[in-house]
Amino acid sequence: MRHLSTKATCNSHGQDSSYFLGWEEYEKNPYDEVQNPKGIIQMGLAENQLSFDLLESWLEKNPEPAGFKRDGKSIFRELALFQDYHGLPAFKKALVEFMAEIRGNRVSFDPNHMVLTAGATSANETLMFCLAGPGDAFLLPTPYYPGFDRDLKWRTEAEIVPIHCTSSNDFQITETALEAAYHEAQHRNLRVKGVLVTNPSNPLGTTLSRSELNLLINFITTKGIHLISDEIYSGTVFSSPGFVSVMEVLKDRNCDKTEVWDRVHIVYSLSKDLGLPGFRVGAIYSNDVMVVAAATKMSSFGLVSSQTQYLLSALLSDKKFTKNYISENQKRLKKRQNMLVMGLKRAGISCLKSNAGLFCWVNMRHLLRSDTFEAEMELWKKIVYDVRLNISPGSSCHCTEPGWFRVCFANMTEETLDLAIQRLKNFVVEHTANGHSKSNNSSKNSKRKLLPKWVLRLRDRDHKPDER
């Protein structure tokens, strides 16, 4: 150990979070319909696998880009040679046009203000390196994506201070919560450099309202700090209210001639909207030329391959395809989200009302034995090991209230999701009947007449082994 650096031996990566531990348990016993039907179903991975057929159909009709050809001639050697870190102009142009299309072309983006990175993870860390360092902090509304503890803090040594949001107003950001977080950072002798939000939210599956975006802009203007808007789920908004980008609000407020214009930055990726996390395509968009210049230099450590850029520049330049893909993908997401919400409702479980994303924010507080995070972890372990579903506990997302879980729905088939819902439904029946929930702790009497009617109905009609 003494021969390694402190960075290599420190324990600040966040890998010991229950968010990642659930993945480890899944990998030991992964569900497979044929090979391992009693395995753990992965519901902790926010992947979009619902529209691969649209992408595969395009590739079949357009073999040249995938074969590294142009006008029938091979360009393999051209793509195989070194490309500088500015990226292929054709790809950056196609990417900013795709971003504008998702936003209803209400805003446009200049490719010269874009920096390509190897995914959103790299984009967020690179931005953090540009804007903050040891002794600095960014404020993040809770609950937030567990990976941010790694992406924003591990190598940069910056800190995260939570903006505590609650279910009392559906976890919306308030001025009071912003000010409280700012003063908490000061109390910890940290310099607040900015606020980072995900819009749409991961893990809530909701979009920020225009009033929240105006509140954030007012806040960073008053404090003289930055705002990072992670908008990697912007193309997944499947129902109203529609997506509003922070750049649209800045434009409406005529901020392009003000100082705050240079202090708002966007992170984007094709991992969620196109379902291509393995392609490692991310981007930083900033109006600050110094941030763009610094981030471009740093992107040397995580470039997007020329082959990937060439293929995707052709795909994204096909406007007929992108228009159809955006529309059809959103329809499929809406249908799948509704399947999960209604299935959980039949099991007596509610979800936060959502309109975007690849997951639902699920309320299981009534299944806790007590209103504590210890009880949340007990419930989570039962769901992982006994029910054999990997879901993400709210505590891994720094939620302030025990009993919330993020449950993904777009990384599996309908049949697998149906099985997952059935497993959870059976568990709720048994869990409630055995008096393990908070509502039953005051009395261990589990006689039939004391059970809720919906439990009786489910037990009588639906309680059966979940693999049959």
Disulfide bonds with the S-S distance in Angstrom:
none
